[in-house]
Amino acid sequence: MSRNAALVVLIAVGAVFQLSCGTQVSVVKDDKLCLFANLTLRFSVSYEVTGNKSQTVAFELPEKVTSEGSTCDSEKSTLKINFGDGHSFSVNFSASSGSYQADLISFSYNLNDSTVFNNSVSEETATVTFALPVTQVALDTCYSCNSRETIQGESVNMTFWNVLIQAFITNGSKSEDVTSCPADEPTAAPPTPTPAGNGTTAAPPTNATTVAPTPAGNGTTAAPPTNTTSVAPPTTPTPPLPTPKTGNYSVKAPNQTEACLLAKFGLRIGYKQGDKFEEMNFEPTGAQMSGSCGVNSSELMLESGPVTLVFTFINDTKKFRLHTLNVTVKTSSGSVLSEGNASLSLWEAALGSSYMCNKEQNFTISEEFHLSTFEVQVQPFGVKKGLFSTAEDCQADGESFLVPIAVGVALLVLILIVLLAYFIGRKRNMATGYESFS
């Protein structure tokens, strides 16, 4: 590793549904830090498999990476991360007029790596390039974006979040100043004035009692004293939220016309902000949906207003289930909350069927996030002709316990009746025996 591009890679990996440190990279030139990056990055790649079919696999940057190809210069810098068997991700930066930007990102993936691309018919290394939305960042500041940003291509999607980058470091240490991405900027609605009848803004009403003036001794009229009483507005309890609207969502594989993942549900998200617990309904109207379909893992990503949700389903050869859920909420105060859980076992059903639950269900995702679902039906694998397969109803699980319980109770009652009849008959026989003897 050359002195001009020595790379120290520090990786902290946490649960997907917790605040993640992502992949941290420090590029050193002449024994000084010249480029810093900390980001979480997920790839979703569709590729051709045997039988003239396509398959999609999703994966994140792994723990073990190398740094060959990373460079630092006064006007050009390159961050290159190599991982796995022939895969690499790189970003080219340029600086001018007191600011810097990302010009191009490149992702190369080796389709001959069977540990990632199972049953691939190709053995080549494919490369895709995109423009990254990092522009006009002031020099000596870090670019920060906690919100999820997804770049979509024909066969590759890349999703970034918890990003912190400083491409040009002049004094050898990362800056504490931050330039935030537009998605992280707080948005506050201006107060709406109440117009008066003549088109002017009405002054707020006051509750005041005025005492009539009393003549002063010198013939003048004294100023009237004002007795003003301030009345606190009544406390109105927060009305309960209505039942969330049911949204219909689907994911299509690249170059396919029919859906490979289907979902419909209503969602209510509850989150803790400080000492308060707040709730909001997820609005399906206008929601943006994306995702991927694979043999062992499928993903659905939904974004509407301040809420972004990522559902990850897994296939264990016989059944599927919701394994991971990521939640990101931009609160009314402008802060961004991001939490998750990567050890769920929800919405489980046999492969070739769909999961259905019409009743309300409540789930604790983390200490800060709770989720309520309504009118759920999902099928992340084996969708045929764009339609749900026969559903496994969550009610059936509860009803299935009633049958053995009812049978057991009936048998217990029957046994008690037989035993009672036996003892009564035996007692009568004994009494009859005594009478005959005497």
C-alpha positions as CSV (number, residue, x, y, z in Angstrom):
1,M,0.0,0.0,0.0
2,S,1.5,3.3,-1.1
3,R,2.2,6.1,1.3
4,N,0.2,8.6,-0.8
5,A,-3.0,6.5,-0.6
6,A,-2.8,4.6,2.7
7,L,-6.3,3.7,3.7
8,V,-7.5,2.9,7.2
9,V,-10.8,1.2,7.3
10,L,-12.8,1.0,10.5
11,I,-16.1,-0.8,10.4
12,A,-18.7,-0.8,13.1
13,V,-21.6,-3.1,12.4
14,G,-24.8,-3.0,14.4
15,A,-28.3,-4.4,13.9
16,V,-30.0,-3.1,10.8
17,F,-32.7,-1.5,12.8
18,Q,-30.6,0.5,15.1
19,L,-28.7,3.7,14.4
20,S,-25.8,2.2,12.4
21,C,-22.2,3.5,12.2
22,G,-22.0,2.1,8.7
23,T,-18.7,1.7,7.0
24,Q,-16.1,4.3,8.1
25,V,-13.1,5.0,5.8
26,S,-10.1,7.3,6.3
27,V,-7.7,8.0,3.5
28,V,-4.3,9.2,4.6
29,K,-1.7,11.1,2.5
30,D,1.7,12.0,3.8
31,D,0.7,10.7,7.2
32,K,-2.3,13.2,7.3
33,L,-6.0,12.5,6.9
34,C,-7.1,13.8,3.5
35,L,-10.5,12.1,2.9
36,F,-13.1,10.8,5.3
37,A,-16.3,8.9,4.7
38,N,-18.9,7.2,6.9
39,L,-21.9,5.7,5.2
40,T,-24.3,2.8,5.1
41,L,-24.9,1.4,1.6
42,R,-27.2,-1.3,0.3
43,F,-27.0,-2.8,-3.2
44,S,-29.9,-4.5,-5.0
45,V,-28.7,-6.2,-8.2
46,S,-30.8,-8.1,-10.8
47,Y,-29.0,-10.6,-12.9
48,E,-29.8,-13.4,-15.4
49,V,-30.0,-17.0,-14.2
50,T,-30.5,-20.3,-15.9
51,G,-33.8,-20.8,-17.7
52,N,-33.7,-17.3,-19.2
53,K,-35.0,-15.8,-15.9
54,S,-33.8,-13.0,-13.7
55,Q,-33.0,-13.0,-10.0
56,T,-32.4,-10.2,-7.6
57,V,-30.1,-10.2,-4.6
58,A,-29.7,-7.5,-2.0
59,F,-26.6,-7.0,0.2
60,E,-24.7,-4.3,2.1
61,L,-21.1,-3.3,2.3
62,P,-19.4,-6.1,4.2
63,E,-17.0,-5.8,7.1
64,K,-13.8,-6.7,5.2
65,V,-12.8,-4.2,2.5
66,T,-9.6,-3.0,0.9
67,S,-8.5,0.5,-0.3
68,E,-6.5,0.0,-3.5
69,G,-7.2,2.9,-5.9
70,S,-8.2,5.6,-3.3
71,T,-6.3,8.9,-4.0
72,C,-6.2,12.4,-2.7
73,D,-5.2,15.6,-4.6
74,S,-5.9,19.3,-4.2
75,E,-8.6,19.4,-6.9
76,K,-9.4,15.7,-7.5
77,S,-10.0,12.9,-5.0
78,T,-11.2,9.3,-5.3
79,L,-12.7,7.0,-2.7
80,K,-12.5,3.4,-3.7
81,I,-13.8,0.5,-1.6
82,N,-13.0,-3.1,-2.8
83,F,-14.8,-6.0,-1.2
84,G,-15.7,-9.7,-1.7
85,D,-14.6,-11.5,-4.8
86,G,-13.9,-8.7,-7.3
87,H,-16.5,-6.1,-6.3
88,S,-15.8,-2.4,-5.8
89,F,-17.5,0.9,-5.2
90,S,-15.9,4.2,-5.9
91,V,-16.7,8.0,-5.8
92,N,-14.8,10.7,-7.8
93,F,-14.8,14.2,-6.2
94,S,-13.7,17.5,-7.6
95,A,-13.1,20.9,-5.9
96,S,-13.2,24.4,-7.3
97,S,-14.2,28.0,-6.2
98,G,-14.3,27.1,-2.5
99,S,-16.6,24.1,-2.8
100,Y,-16.5,20.4,-3.8
101,Q,-18.9,17.9,-5.3
102,A,-19.2,14.3,-6.3
103,D,-18.9,13.9,-10.0
104,L,-19.4,10.2,-10.5
105,I,-20.0,7.0,-8.6
106,S,-19.1,3.6,-10.0
107,F,-20.1,0.1,-8.9
108,S,-18.5,-3.0,-10.3
109,Y,-19.7,-6.5,-9.5
110,N,-18.3,-9.9,-10.4
111,L,-21.2,-12.1,-11.6
112,N,-18.8,-15.1,-11.3
113,D,-19.0,-14.8,-7.5
114,S,-21.4,-17.6,-6.7
115,T,-21.6,-16.7,-3.0
116,V,-23.5,-13.6,-4.0
117,F,-24.8,-14.3,-7.5
118,N,-26.1,-17.8,-7.3
119,N,-26.8,-19.6,-10.6
120,S,-25.6,-16.6,-12.7
121,V,-25.2,-17.5,-16.4
122,S,-22.6,-14.7,-16.8
123,E,-19.0,-14.8,-15.6
124,E,-18.2,-11.2,-16.4
125,T,-17.6,-8.2,-14.2
126,A,-20.3,-5.6,-14.9
127,T,-20.0,-1.9,-14.1
128,V,-22.6,0.8,-13.7
129,T,-22.1,4.5,-13.2
130,F,-24.4,7.1,-11.7
131,A,-24.3,10.8,-10.7
132,L,-24.4,11.2,-6.9
133,P,-26.6,14.1,-5.4
134,V,-23.6,15.7,-3.5
135,T,-23.1,19.1,-5.0
136,Q,-21.7,22.5,-3.9
137,V,-20.4,21.5,-0.5
138,A,-18.2,24.1,1.1
139,L,-14.6,23.2,1.5
140,D,-13.6,22.3,5.1
141,T,-17.1,21.1,5.9
142,C,-18.6,17.6,5.9
143,Y,-21.6,16.6,3.7
144,S,-24.2,14.9,5.9
145,C,-27.4,13.1,4.9
146,N,-29.2,10.8,7.4
147,S,-32.2,10.4,5.2
148,R,-32.3,7.5,2.7
149,E,-31.3,8.4,-0.9
150,T,-32.0,5.7,-3.5
151,I,-30.3,5.7,-6.9
152,Q,-32.1,3.5,-9.4
153,G,-30.8,1.9,-12.6
154,E,-31.9,-0.7,-15.0
155,S,-30.3,-3.6,-13.1
156,V,-28.8,-2.0,-10.0
157,N,-30.3,0.1,-7.1
158,M,-28.2,1.7,-4.5
159,T,-29.6,3.1,-1.2
160,F,-27.5,5.4,1.0
161,W,-28.2,6.6,4.5
162,N,-26.4,7.9,7.6
163,V,-23.8,9.5,5.2
164,L,-21.0,11.7,6.4
165,I,-18.3,12.7,3.9
166,Q,-15.5,15.2,3.7
167,A,-13.7,14.8,0.4
168,F,-10.9,17.5,0.8
169,I,-9.3,17.8,4.2
170,T,-6.5,20.4,4.3
171,N,-5.4,20.4,8.0
172,G,-5.3,16.7,8.6
173,S,-8.5,16.5,10.7
174,K,-12.1,16.1,9.9
175,S,-14.2,19.3,10.2
176,E,-17.0,19.7,12.8
177,D,-19.0,21.9,10.4
178,V,-21.7,20.2,8.4
179,T,-23.5,20.9,5.2
180,S,-26.8,18.9,5.3
181,C,-28.6,17.4,2.4
182,P,-32.0,18.9,1.4
183,A,-33.8,15.9,2.7
184,D,-32.5,16.5,6.2
185,E,-33.4,20.2,6.2
186,P,-36.3,21.0,8.6
187,T,-39.5,22.4,7.0
188,A,-41.7,24.7,9.1
189,A,-45.1,25.9,7.8
190,P,-45.6,29.7,8.4
191,P,-48.5,30.6,10.7
192,T,-51.7,31.4,8.9
193,P,-53.3,34.7,10.0
194,T,-57.1,35.0,10.4
195,P,-58.4,37.7,8.1
196,A,-60.9,40.2,9.5
197,G,-64.1,41.2,7.7
198,N,-62.5,44.2,6.0
199,G,-59.6,42.3,4.7
200,T,-57.2,43.2,7.5
201,T,-55.8,40.8,10.0
202,A,-57.9,40.7,13.1
203,A,-56.2,41.4,16.4
204,P,-56.5,38.7,19.0
205,P,-59.6,39.1,21.2
206,T,-59.1,40.1,24.8
207,N,-61.2,39.4,27.8
208,A,-61.2,42.7,29.7
209,T,-63.6,44.5,32.1
210,T,-63.5,48.3,32.0
211,V,-64.6,50.5,35.0
212,A,-66.4,53.8,34.2
213,P,-64.3,57.0,34.7
214,T,-64.6,58.9,38.0
215,P,-64.2,62.7,38.0
216,A,-61.0,63.9,39.7
217,G,-61.0,66.6,42.3
218,N,-59.4,69.2,40.0
219,G,-62.3,69.0,37.5
220,T,-60.4,66.7,35.2
221,T,-61.4,63.2,34.4
222,A,-59.1,60.5,35.8
223,A,-57.9,57.8,33.4
224,P,-60.1,54.8,33.8
225,P,-58.5,51.9,35.6
226,T,-58.5,48.7,33.6
227,N,-59.3,45.4,35.3
228,T,-58.0,42.8,32.9
229,T,-58.6,39.1,33.5
230,S,-56.5,36.6,31.5
231,V,-58.3,33.4,30.8
232,A,-56.3,30.3,29.9
233,P,-57.6,28.5,26.8
234,P,-59.3,25.2,27.6
235,T,-57.2,22.1,27.1
236,T,-58.6,20.1,24.3
237,P,-57.7,16.4,24.4
238,T,-56.0,15.1,21.2
239,P,-58.6,13.2,19.2
240,P,-57.8,9.6,18.3
241,L,-56.4,9.1,14.8
242,P,-58.8,7.5,12.2
243,T,-58.1,4.1,10.9
244,P,-55.3,4.3,8.4
245,K,-56.1,4.0,4.7
246,T,-55.2,0.7,3.1
247,G,-52.5,1.0,0.4
248,N,-51.8,-1.4,-2.4
249,Y,-48.1,-1.9,-3.2
250,S,-46.1,-4.0,-5.6
251,V,-42.6,-4.6,-6.9
252,K,-41.6,-5.7,-10.4
253,A,-38.4,-7.3,-11.4
254,P,-36.4,-5.5,-14.1
255,N,-37.8,-6.1,-17.6
256,Q,-40.8,-7.8,-16.2
257,T,-44.4,-6.7,-16.6
258,E,-46.0,-8.6,-13.7
259,A,-45.4,-8.0,-10.0
260,C,-43.1,-10.4,-8.0
261,L,-44.0,-8.9,-4.6
262,L,-47.5,-7.9,-3.5
263,A,-48.6,-6.1,-0.3
264,K,-51.6,-4.2,1.0
265,F,-52.1,-2.8,4.5
266,G,-52.8,0.2,6.5
267,L,-50.0,1.5,8.8
268,R,-49.8,3.7,11.9
269,I,-46.4,4.6,13.2
270,G,-45.8,5.6,16.8
271,Y,-42.5,7.1,17.9
272,K,-41.0,8.7,21.0
273,Q,-39.7,12.2,20.7
274,G,-38.2,13.4,24.0
275,D,-40.8,12.6,26.7
276,K,-43.7,12.6,24.3
277,F,-45.1,9.7,22.3
278,E,-46.5,10.7,19.0
279,E,-48.4,8.8,16.3
280,M,-49.1,9.3,12.6
281,N,-50.9,7.3,9.9
282,F,-48.9,6.3,6.8
283,E,-50.5,8.0,3.8
284,P,-50.6,5.6,0.8
285,T,-51.8,8.2,-1.7
286,G,-48.8,9.3,-3.7
287,A,-46.4,7.0,-1.8
288,Q,-43.2,6.0,-3.6
289,M,-42.5,2.3,-3.8
290,S,-39.4,0.4,-4.8
291,G,-37.7,-2.9,-3.9
292,S,-36.3,-6.1,-5.1
293,C,-37.3,-9.8,-5.5
294,G,-34.9,-12.6,-4.9
295,V,-34.9,-16.3,-4.2
296,N,-34.0,-16.0,-0.5
297,S,-34.7,-12.4,0.2
298,S,-37.2,-9.8,-1.0
299,E,-37.5,-6.1,-0.1
300,L,-40.2,-3.5,-0.2
301,M,-39.3,0.2,0.4
302,L,-42.1,2.8,0.9
303,E,-41.7,6.5,1.3
304,S,-44.6,9.0,1.9
305,G,-44.2,12.4,3.5
306,P,-41.8,12.3,6.5
307,V,-41.9,8.5,6.7
308,T,-39.6,5.9,5.0
309,L,-40.1,2.1,5.6
310,V,-38.1,-0.8,4.4
311,F,-39.5,-4.3,4.8
312,T,-37.2,-7.3,4.2
313,F,-38.7,-10.8,3.9
314,I,-36.7,-14.0,3.9
315,N,-37.4,-17.5,2.6
316,D,-36.4,-20.5,4.7
317,T,-37.4,-23.0,1.9
318,K,-40.8,-23.9,3.5
319,K,-42.1,-20.6,4.9
320,F,-41.5,-16.9,4.5
321,R,-41.6,-14.2,7.1
322,L,-40.9,-10.5,7.7
323,H,-37.4,-10.6,9.1
324,T,-36.2,-6.9,9.1
325,L,-38.0,-3.6,9.3
326,N,-36.3,-0.2,9.0
327,V,-38.2,3.0,10.0
328,T,-37.1,6.6,9.4
329,V,-39.2,9.5,10.4
330,K,-38.5,13.2,10.0
331,T,-40.3,14.8,13.0
332,S,-42.1,18.1,13.1
333,S,-39.1,19.6,14.9
334,G,-36.9,18.8,11.9
335,S,-34.9,16.0,13.6
336,V,-34.6,12.6,11.9
337,L,-35.3,9.4,13.8
338,S,-34.0,6.1,12.4
339,E,-34.5,2.8,14.1
340,G,-35.0,-0.9,13.2
341,N,-35.1,-4.5,14.1
342,A,-33.4,-7.3,12.2
343,S,-34.7,-10.3,14.3
344,L,-38.4,-10.3,13.6
345,S,-40.6,-13.3,12.9
346,L,-43.8,-11.7,11.7
347,W,-46.3,-12.3,8.9
348,E,-45.3,-15.9,8.4
349,A,-46.9,-18.2,5.9
350,A,-46.1,-21.2,3.7
351,L,-44.3,-20.5,0.4
352,G,-46.8,-20.5,-2.5
353,S,-49.4,-18.7,-0.3
354,S,-50.0,-15.2,1.0
355,Y,-50.3,-14.0,4.6
356,M,-53.5,-12.2,5.6
357,C,-54.7,-10.6,8.9
358,N,-57.7,-8.2,8.9
359,K,-57.6,-7.5,12.6
360,E,-55.4,-4.7,14.1
361,Q,-51.9,-5.9,15.1
362,N,-49.5,-4.0,17.3
363,F,-45.7,-4.5,17.2
364,T,-42.8,-3.1,19.2
365,I,-40.0,-2.4,16.8
366,S,-37.7,-0.8,19.3
367,E,-38.0,1.3,22.5
368,E,-38.6,4.4,20.3
369,F,-40.9,2.9,17.6
370,H,-44.2,1.0,17.6
371,L,-46.1,-0.1,14.5
372,S,-49.8,-0.9,14.1
373,T,-51.1,-2.7,11.0
374,F,-54.6,-3.0,9.6
375,E,-56.0,-5.2,6.8
376,V,-52.7,-6.9,6.0
377,Q,-52.1,-9.2,3.0
378,V,-48.5,-9.8,1.8
379,Q,-46.8,-12.2,-0.6
380,P,-43.1,-11.6,-1.2
381,F,-42.4,-14.8,-3.1
382,G,-44.0,-17.0,-5.7
383,V,-46.5,-14.4,-7.1
384,K,-48.2,-15.7,-10.2
385,K,-49.9,-13.6,-12.8
386,G,-49.7,-10.5,-10.5
387,L,-52.3,-11.9,-8.0
388,F,-52.2,-13.0,-4.4
389,S,-52.2,-16.8,-3.8
390,T,-54.5,-18.5,-1.3
391,A,-54.2,-16.7,2.0
392,E,-53.2,-18.1,5.4
393,D,-55.3,-16.1,7.8
394,C,-53.8,-15.1,11.2
395,Q,-57.2,-15.8,12.7
396,A,-56.7,-19.5,11.9
397,D,-53.8,-19.7,14.3
398,G,-56.0,-18.6,17.2
399,E,-58.9,-20.8,16.2
400,S,-56.7,-23.8,15.7
401,F,-56.1,-23.9,19.5
402,L,-59.8,-23.8,20.3
403,V,-60.5,-27.3,18.7
404,P,-58.0,-29.3,20.9
405,I,-59.1,-27.3,23.9
406,A,-62.8,-28.0,23.3
407,V,-62.1,-31.7,22.7
408,G,-60.0,-31.9,25.9
409,V,-62.6,-30.3,28.0
410,A,-65.3,-32.6,26.6
411,L,-63.2,-35.7,27.3
412,L,-62.5,-34.4,30.8
413,V,-66.3,-33.9,31.5
414,L,-67.0,-37.4,30.0
415,I,-64.4,-39.0,32.3
416,L,-65.9,-37.2,35.3
417,I,-69.4,-38.4,34.4
418,V,-68.2,-42.0,34.0
419,L,-66.3,-41.9,37.3
420,L,-69.3,-40.4,39.1
421,A,-71.7,-43.0,37.6
422,Y,-69.3,-45.8,38.7
423,F,-69.1,-44.7,42.3
424,I,-72.8,-44.2,42.5
425,G,-73.5,-47.6,41.1
426,R,-70.9,-49.2,43.3
427,K,-72.4,-47.6,46.4
428,R,-75.9,-48.9,45.5
429,N,-74.6,-52.4,44.9
430,M,-72.9,-52.4,48.3
431,A,-76.1,-51.2,50.0
432,T,-78.1,-53.9,48.2
433,G,-75.6,-56.5,49.4
434,Y,-76.0,-55.5,53.0
435,E,-79.8,-55.7,52.9
436,S,-79.6,-59.2,51.4
437,F,-77.2,-60.4,54.1
438,S,-79.4,-59.1,56.9
